[in-house]
């Protein structure tokens, strides 16, 4: 019993995987799209590993240990007001953790968008009039406005899914976003990111493929208040921990924004893994 208690009380220790590369970060096509969406340079992904077994019920402990770890404090990147990535370098007093559903192993979550009048047969996004925002379209209305005629076609549970969140972040983009006329670039970019950040395994009994990665949306406070991923809250300012319990890797993605709908934000993506 003493050994079990000791094991439970052990903390997670992290190491930066500085040489880890993500394919979509090296893809010229993705880079051009991120630049067009005003997100290039505002997105970063870092990889860490950790030294203890991870169980999802310890998500809060994991996130707390992550922000307390000296390696994380010295290496975790934060986008400052000048647009430069700098180390976190501060003592964290409080961490907010939201467990993000992550179950999708196909793109069927997007099927309703193709059959509800949001897109033309060619895949072009239907434009629409908006009283406030010029050059608006039915896709952004679906994502942003609960009184949209199409809002209900995506269920509340699917809207919470990590894959759909990635898609939404891509569609809304950054402050000077140039929006796409067709939907494919948004879905393909979200798909590529998702495949690299999420691990799947086949169940030996059912032979079904399932997601094993745990996704945590996190924010952190220091003595002055909210400081990570930024000092003010915005839907397009976010950080996700993507935890692979088998490889003991964690990827971290972060985005920061100052704005409202037409002035969207900055993004940061990260991942953590075990050693």
C-alpha positions in Angstrom: 0.0 0.0 0.0 2.8 2.4 0.8 4.3 1.9 -2.6 1.0 2.5 -4.3 0.6 5.8 -2.4 4.1 6.9 -3.3 3.5 6.2 -7.0 0.2 8.2 -6.9 2.0 11.2 -5.4 4.8 11.2 -7.9 4.9 14.3 -10.1 5.5 14.4 -13.8 8.8 15.7 -15.1 9.2 17.1 -18.6 12.0 17.4 -21.2 11.9 19.4 -24.4 12.1 17.4 -27.6 13.9 20.2 -29.5 14.5 18.3 -32.7 10.9 17.1 -33.1 9.5 18.2 -36.5 5.9 18.3 -37.7 5.2 17.6 -41.3 2.6 20.3 -41.7 5.1 22.9 -40.4 7.4 22.0 -43.3 4.7 21.9 -46.0 5.0 25.0 -48.3 1.3 24.7 -49.2 0.2 24.9 -45.5 2.6 27.8 -44.9 1.1 29.7 -47.8 -2.4 29.1 -46.4 -1.4 30.1 -42.8 0.1 33.3 -44.3 -3.2 34.0 -46.2 -5.2 33.4 -43.0 -2.9 35.7 -41.0 -1.7 32.9 -38.8 1.8 32.2 -40.0 4.3 33.1 -37.2 1.4 33.2 -34.7 1.2 29.4 -34.5 3.9 27.3 -32.9 4.1 23.7 -31.8 6.5 22.3 -29.2 7.1 18.7 -28.1 8.0 17.5 -24.7 8.2 14.1 -23.1 7.3 13.0 -19.6 8.5 10.3 -17.2 5.4 8.9 -15.5 2.4 6.8 -16.6 -0.5 9.1 -17.5 -4.2 8.4 -16.8 -6.9 10.8 -17.9 -8.2 11.2 -14.3 -4.9 12.9 -13.5 -5.3 15.6 -16.2 -5.4 18.5 -13.6 -2.3 17.2 -11.9 -0.6 16.7 -15.3 -1.3 20.3 -16.4 -0.2 21.7 -13.0 3.1 19.8 -13.1 3.6 20.9 -16.7 3.5 24.6 -15.8 5.6 24.1 -12.7 8.4 22.2 -14.4 11.7 24.1 -14.8 12.2 22.8 -18.3 8.8 24.1 -19.3 9.3 27.5 -17.7 12.5 27.9 -19.6 11.4 26.7 -23.0 7.6 27.1 -23.4 7.1 29.8 -25.9 4.7 32.7 -25.4 4.0 35.4 -28.0 4.5 38.8 -26.5 3.0 42.1 -27.5 5.8 42.8 -30.0 5.0 39.6 -31.9 8.1 37.7 -30.6 8.2 34.3 -29.1 9.8 34.4 -25.6 10.1 31.8 -22.8 7.3 31.6 -20.3 9.8 32.3 -17.5 7.4 33.0 -14.6 5.8 31.3 -11.6 2.3 30.0 -12.3 -0.2 30.1 -9.4 -3.3 28.7 -11.1 -4.1 26.5 -14.1 -7.4 26.1 -15.8 -8.0 22.8 -17.5 -10.7 21.7 -19.9 -10.8 18.1 -21.2 -11.6 18.3 -24.9 -13.4 15.4 -26.6 -11.3 13.7 -29.2 -12.9 10.6 -30.7 -13.0 11.1 -34.4 -11.1 8.8 -36.8 -12.7 10.0 -40.0 -14.0 13.2 -41.6 -17.7 12.4 -41.3 -18.1 15.2 -38.8 -18.1 17.5 -41.8 -20.7 15.7 -43.8 -23.7 17.9 -42.8 -21.9 21.0 -44.1 -21.9 19.4 -47.6 -25.6 18.8 -47.6 -27.2 21.8 -46.0 -27.0 24.7 -48.5 -23.8 26.1 -47.0 -21.8 25.0 -50.1 -22.5 25.0 -53.7 -22.0 21.7 -55.6 -18.6 22.9 -56.6 -17.5 23.2 -53.0 -17.7 27.0 -53.1 -18.9 28.6 -49.8 -22.2 30.5 -50.2 -21.9 34.2 -49.5 -24.5 36.0 -47.4 -25.3 39.5 -46.2 -24.4 40.6 -42.7 -25.3 43.8 -40.9 -21.9 44.2 -39.3 -19.3 42.1 -41.2 -18.6 42.7 -44.9 -17.8 39.7 -47.2 -19.6 37.3 -44.8 -20.5 33.7 -45.7 -22.7 30.9 -44.5 -19.8 28.8 -43.2 -18.7 31.5 -40.7 -22.4 32.1 -39.8 -22.7 28.4 -39.0 -19.6 28.6 -36.8 -20.4 31.8 -35.0 -24.1 32.6 -34.8 -26.6 30.4 -32.9 -29.5 32.0 -34.7 -28.2 30.8 -38.1 -30.5 28.6 -40.0 -27.7 26.0 -40.3 -26.3 26.2 -36.7 -28.1 23.1 -35.6 -26.7 20.8 -38.3 -23.6 20.3 -36.2 -24.5 18.7 -32.9 -23.3 20.3 -29.6 -21.1 17.3 -28.9 -19.5 17.4 -32.4 -18.8 21.2 -31.9 -16.7 20.3 -28.9 -14.6 17.7 -30.7 -10.9 18.6 -31.2 -11.1 18.0 -35.0 -14.0 20.4 -35.3 -12.2 23.0 -33.1 -9.1 22.9 -35.3 -11.3 23.4 -38.4 -13.1 26.3 -36.8 -9.8 28.0 -35.8 -8.6 27.7 -39.4 -11.8 29.2 -40.8 -11.8 32.2 -38.5 -8.1 32.8 -39.0 -6.1 35.8 -37.8 -6.5 39.5 -37.7 -5.9 40.2 -41.4 -7.4 36.9 -42.6 -8.1 36.5 -46.3 -11.0 34.0 -46.3 -11.2 31.1 -48.7 -13.9 30.8 -51.4 -14.0 27.0 -51.2 -14.0 24.8 -48.1 -11.3 22.2 -49.0 -8.2 24.1 -47.8 -9.7 24.5 -44.3 -10.6 20.8 -44.0 -7.3 19.5 -45.4 -5.3 21.7 -43.1 -7.3 20.7 -40.0 -7.0 17.0 -41.1 -3.2 17.2 -41.5 -2.8 18.9 -38.1 -5.1 16.4 -36.4 -3.4 13.3 -37.8 0.0 14.5 -36.5 -1.3 15.6 -33.1 -3.6 12.6 -32.3 -2.6 8.9 -32.0 -4.9 6.0 -32.7 -4.7 2.3 -31.8 -6.6 -0.8 -32.8 -8.5 -2.6 -30.0 -7.2 -6.2 -30.0 -10.7 -7.5 -29.2 -13.0 -5.5 -31.3 -10.4 -4.6 -34.0 -11.8 -1.1 -34.1 -9.6 1.9 -34.4 -9.8 4.4 -31.5 -8.1 7.6 -30.4 -5.8 7.2 -27.4 -4.6 10.9 -27.2 -6.0 13.1 -24.4 -6.5 16.7 -25.3 -6.5 19.4 -22.7 -7.3 23.1 -23.3 -5.2 25.0 -20.8 -4.6 28.5 -19.5 -2.5 29.7 -16.7 -2.3 32.6 -14.2 0.5 34.2 -12.3 0.3 36.6 -9.4 -1.0 39.3 -11.7 -3.7 37.2 -13.3 -4.1 35.4 -16.6 -0.8 35.2 -18.4 -0.9 32.2 -20.7 -1.6 31.9 -23.6 -2.2 35.6 -23.3 -3.3 38.1 -20.7 -6.8 38.5 -22.2 -9.3 35.9 -23.2 -10.6 35.4 -26.7 -12.0 32.4 -28.6 -9.1 32.4 -31.0 -6.5 32.6 -28.3 -5.9 29.1 -27.0 -3.4 26.5 -26.0 -3.9 22.7 -26.2 -1.9 19.9 -24.6 -2.1 16.8 -26.8 -1.0 13.9 -24.6 0.1 10.5 -26.0 0.0 8.1 -23.0 1.9 5.3 -24.7 4.8 7.3 -26.2 4.6 9.7 -23.2 4.8 12.6 -25.6 2.9 15.9 -25.3 2.4 18.4 -28.0 1.5 21.9 -27.2 -0.3 24.3 -29.5 -1.1 27.9 -28.7 -2.8 30.8 -30.3 -3.1 34.4 -29.2 -5.6 37.0 -30.4 -6.7 40.4 -29.3 -9.9 40.6 -31.3 -13.4 40.1 -32.3 -14.8 38.2 -35.3 -13.3 40.2 -38.1 -10.0 40.7 -36.2 -9.0 37.2 -35.4 -6.1 36.0 -33.3 -2.9 34.2 -32.8 -2.5 30.4 -32.4 -0.2 28.2 -30.5 -0.1 24.4 -30.8 1.9 22.1 -28.6 2.2 18.5 -27.7 3.7 16.5 -24.9 4.9 12.9 -24.8 6.3 10.5 -22.3 9.9 9.2 -22.3 
